[in-house]
Amino acid sequence: MITGLLVSLVFYVHGSSGHGDLSLYHRYAQAFWLDSPPFTSLPAEYPLLSIVPFTLTLLPDYVTGFGLWMILLFLAIYEVIRRRESAKAAEVCAVYLVVGCFATVLGRFDLVPAAATLVAYWAARERRFTLAYALLAVGTLLKLYPLFLLPVVALEQYRTLGRDPLRAAPPSPVVRGVALFAGAVVGVFALSAVLSPEGWLGPFLYNTHRPLQVESVPASVLWLSGLMGLPTAPDKSFHSWNLVGQIDGLLGVLSELALVGGCLWIYWRQMSGRLAFGRAITLCLLVVICTNKVFSPQYLMWVLPLVAIMDQEYDPVWLAICALTTLIFPYGYQWAHTPGPFAPPSYPLWFSALIAVRNALMTAALVRFFRRSGAAGVEMDVLKPSQTSAA
């Protein structure tokens, strides 16, 4: 495990193209802290709190330094899973992360919001809901996606209070928790608006205007439409390689509808007592990843720890997803000769097909996880004897 991380740090992250995002983080941190006047230049696509991990890149030799900080966080996650879940779950999580995020686990900051989400899950499972809401707010202010988990936590609090959300008014503990989350998120975005009146909406507008990123599930559907005769073309923008075509707008709208509809379906299943809390959180993250217009390889970090905790065993499908993700990035990109400022005339057939196979497996894993979750019923997540509960 450690060997794999060190190999990634020495031979990939320090390579010519392995620290591109770290250089971007470095520019964001420099602009925020050192521009004149300071504190007015916000990250284009991330909320304000992302400046905290980005500031690590202001240290000397920031590539090595940032990588070492992520190794420490990786080891902390491993140890906490080992203590709170099982040694097997911790091992599975570590292997999944090293195999699937070989090029990103040390060179991206996604392990930070993933850790906040994981601890929020444990806090809610132990009935420490105030802490859970606070950590979800922290995760949202780092990278937005934990916002979709707020209803899952609120519905779990309803259940522990013995209330029916369809028949009872929101109990005061739930109202206070949601208000804590909303107050923290709105407050930080209000501060962002004061600091940068023109840039505070960047995290929302940036993602709204992006085309279909080439690794996303909707982009694989767009690629298939190209095989059937509809025109498609590569695109390089928004720091990513994308795919555009005749029906990309339609697919963008359908993906957003699928995201909202999928999350609402999960909330409904949980509300009606047919989906346990831990599986609802994991499914919600899977829906967010599979329906998003962007599927950067580091997104696997959001869900792999929870997949390992829910299953507690190696899964050949997830091992294949992880291996294919690393095969696509960085190696597929390198073999497809994509590095450079301009998009190639076309993506090689094998490159798009490789992405489509990974995305088909990812979608199949989501469907299978949902079916298994339904079969498991509303069994409560197991609390270990050492875990305490609090209202």
N, C-alpha and C positions, 0 to 999 in steps of 0.2 A: 504493500500500500504506500508506505513512505517512499520506497524506491521509485514507484510510478510517478508520484508527485514531484520528486526531485528531477527525474528524467524530463518531465514536462517543463519544469522551471528552467533547467539548464539548456536543454536542446530545442525546446519550442518557444517558450515565452521570451527567451533572450535572442531568438532568431530574428531575421530581418523583417518578418511580417507577423510575429507572434505577440507584439505588444502595442498594436495599433490602437486598441481601445484604452490601454493605459496611457498612451500619449494624449488621447482625447480627454481622459479624466484629468491629466496633468494640466492641459490647457484650460479646462473648466475651473480647476482649483486656482490656478494662477490669476485668471481673469477675475474671479470672485474676490480673492483676498488682496491682490496686488494692483489691480487696475485703479485708475484715478478718476472718480472717487471709488473707493472699495465697496464691496457688498451690493453692487448694482448690476453685475453681469451674472445671470443665472444660467444653469445648464439648459441647453435647448430642448431636451427631451425628457428630463428627469425632474422630479420635485426637489424642493429646496434641501431637504434633509440628506439627499445624496452627496451634498458637499462634504459631509463628515467623512465617509470612506474615501472620497476623492482627495481629501486633504492629505491622506497618507502618501500621495505621489509627490508632495512637496519636499519630502525627505531626500537626502542624497541617494543616488542609485535607486530611484524609485521603482524600477522594474523588479529588482531583487527584493527590495523592502516590501512592496505590496504583495509579492508572491509569498514571502515568509509570513506576513500577517494572515493571508488566506490559508496557509498550511496550519497555523495555530487555530484558526476558526474551524477548519476541517477536523482537526484532532479533537477539539472541544465538542463538536457535534457527535463525532464517533463515540467519545467517552460517555456523553450524557445519554445517548441512545442505548449504549451497553448497560448502563446502570438503571435506566428507567424502563427499558423494554426487554432486551435480551442480547447476549453476545452475538447470536446469529443474526438478529436484525441489524446490529451495528456493522457486522461484517458485510452483509448484503448491501447495505447502504454505501459503505466505503467502496466496494467493488463496482457497483453501479456508477458512482460518481467518477471514479478514476477511468473506467472504460468509456463512459458516455460523455464525460466532460474533460477529457484529457487536455484539450487545447483551451479550455475556458475556465476551469475551476480555480486556477491561480491568476488568470489574466482578466477576470471580470469581477464585478462586485456583487453579483446575484446571490452568492452564498450568504450575504448579510441579510437581505429581506427574507431569504429562505429560512435562515435561523430564527428570525423574529416570528415568522409564521409558525414554525415548528414549536417554539416555546409557547406561543399563544394557544396552540392545540392542547399542549399539556396542561396549561393553566385552566382552560375551560373544562378539560376532563376532570380536573381536581376541584371544580366548582370555584375557582379563583377568577371569577369573570371580570372583575375590575382590571386585573392584570392582563387578561386576554384581550379586552377591548383596547387597552393602552398599547399593547404590542402590535395589534392589527393596525392601529393608527400609525405606529412607527414604520411598519412595513409598507403601508400605503404611501407614506411621505418619502419613502425611499424609491419605490417603483410601482405604484398605483395598483398592481394586480390584486393585492390582498383585500382591496375594497369589496370584491365579489364574495369574500368569505364572511363579511359582517352578518348577513342574514342567517348563515349557518350557525354562528356562535349565538346569536339572539334566540333562534329557535331551540337550541340546546338548553339555554337558560330557562326558557319557557317550560321545557320538559322537566327539568330538575325541580322547578317550582310547582309542578303538578297542574299547570294551566294549559288550556286549549287555546292556541292563538286564533282559531276560527270563531271561538265563542266568548272569550274573555278579553276585556280591555288590557292593554299592555301593563303588566305589573311594574311598580315603581323601580325595582332593581334593573329591569330590562330598559326602562326609559333612561335611568341614570347611566347605564353602560353605553347605550347608543348615543346619548348626549355627550358623554366623555369622548367617544370616538369622533363624533361630528365636530365637537368644539376644538379638538386638537387639530384635525385636518383643515377645517375652515380657518382656524386661527393662523396656521402656518402658511396657508395660501394667501390669507389677508396680508401677512407680513411680506410675502413674496410680491404682492401687488404694490405695497408701499416701496419696497426696494427697487422693483423694476416694473413700472406700470405697463410697459410694452411687452415684457417677456414672461410675465407670471403664468400665463395660460399655455406656455410652450409645451408642457407634458401632454396636454390634451390636443392642441392644434397640430403638433408635430406628428403624432400618431394618426390623426384623422386624415392628413394630407398624404401619407405614405402610400405608395403603390403596393401590390402584392409582393412580399419578399419571397425569393425563389424557393426557400425551404419550407414555406407554409403549406398547409393542406389545401387552401383555396388555389394557391399557385400550381399545385399538382393537377388540380381539376382544370385549370386554365391550360396547362401543358397538354393534357389529354384532348382539349378542344382544338389545339393546334394540330394534333395528329389527325383529327377529323376534318381539317381543311380551314379552320378559322385562323386568321393571322395572329401570330404572337411574336414578341421580340424581347431580348434582354434589355435591362435598364440598370444604370448605376446612379443611385441617388440616395440621400438620407443615410449615408455611411453604410450602405448595404447593396447587395446584388438582388435585383428584382426581376419580375416578369410582367410585361404589359401585353394587352391584346384586345380583341374586339369585345369580349364579354367581361373584362376585368372589373368594370364598374358594377355590373350585375352581381358578380361573384363577391365583390366587396360588401355590397348591401346584404346578400344572402348570408355571408359569414357573420355579420353583425347581428342579424336576426337569429342565426343559430346560436350565437353566444348568449344572447338574452334569453331565448327560448330554452336552451339547455340548462342554464342556471335556474330559471324559474321552475323547470320540471324537477330539478334536484331539490329546491326549496319545498316544493309541493310534496314530494315523496317523503322528505324528512318531517314536514308538518303533519302529514297523515300517519306517521308512525311506521313507515315502511323502509326507512333508511337510517342506519346508525350514524352517529355524529362523525366519527373518524372517517368513515367511508364517504360521507357527504362532502367533507372538506377535500378529500382526495379526488373525488369525481368532479367537483367544482373546478379544481385546478386543471384537471385533464381537459375539461370542456373549454376553459379559457385558452389553453395552449393549442388545442386542435382546431378551434374556430377562429383563431386570431389571424389577421392579415400578415403577421410577422411570426416566424418560428425560428428565432436565433438559437444556436445550439446550446447556449447557456440556460435557456428556459427549462431544460430538463432538471436543473438544480432545484427548481421550485417544487417539483413533485416527487423526485426520486426518494428522498428520506421518508416521506409518508407512504409511498408504495412499499418500501422495505418494511416499515413498521406494520402495515396492514397485512402483508402476506407472510412475513417472517421467514421466507425461504427464497432460494434462487428460482427465477422464472425464465425459461428459455426465450420467451417472447420479449421480455424486458432486456435480457442480455443481448438479443439481436438488435433491438431498438438502440441500445447504447452503442454497440459496436458499429452499426450503420451510421449513427450520428457522427462519431469520430471519423469514420471513413469518408463521410461527406465533407466535414470540416475538421481539420484543415486540408486533408489529403485530396479529396475530390476537387476542391477549389484550385489547389496547386496543379493537379494533373490536367484540369480543364483550362489552365492558363488564364484564370480570371484576375490575378493581381494586376493592378494598374488603375489609372484614373478613368478609363473609358470602358464601356461595355463591349464585349465581343460581338461579332455579327450574329452569333447564335450559340446556345449552350450545346455541348456534345450530347447526343442521345443517351449515352450511358449515364451521364451526370444527372439529367432530369429523371431518368428511370430509377436510378438509385434513390433519389429523394422520394419518388412516388412509392417505392417499396417500403421505405422507412415510415412514410406517412400512413400507408395502408396498415402496417403493423401497429402504429400508434392508435389509429382509429379503432382497430380490432381490439386492442388492449382496453380502450375506453369502454367499448360495448361489453366486452367480457367482464370487466370490473363491475359495470352496472348490473349485469345479470347475476353475478355472484353476490353483490350487495343486496339485491332484492331477495335472493334465496336465503340469505342470512337473516333476513327480517330486521327487527329493531333491537337485536341484541345489543346491550350496552357495552361500550368499550371497557375492557377488563382493567380494573384498578389493582395495582400491586399492593400488598399489605403495607409497604412502606409509604404509600401515597396517602396524603391527608385530603379531606374534603372540607370545603367552606362554602357557605351560601353566598 
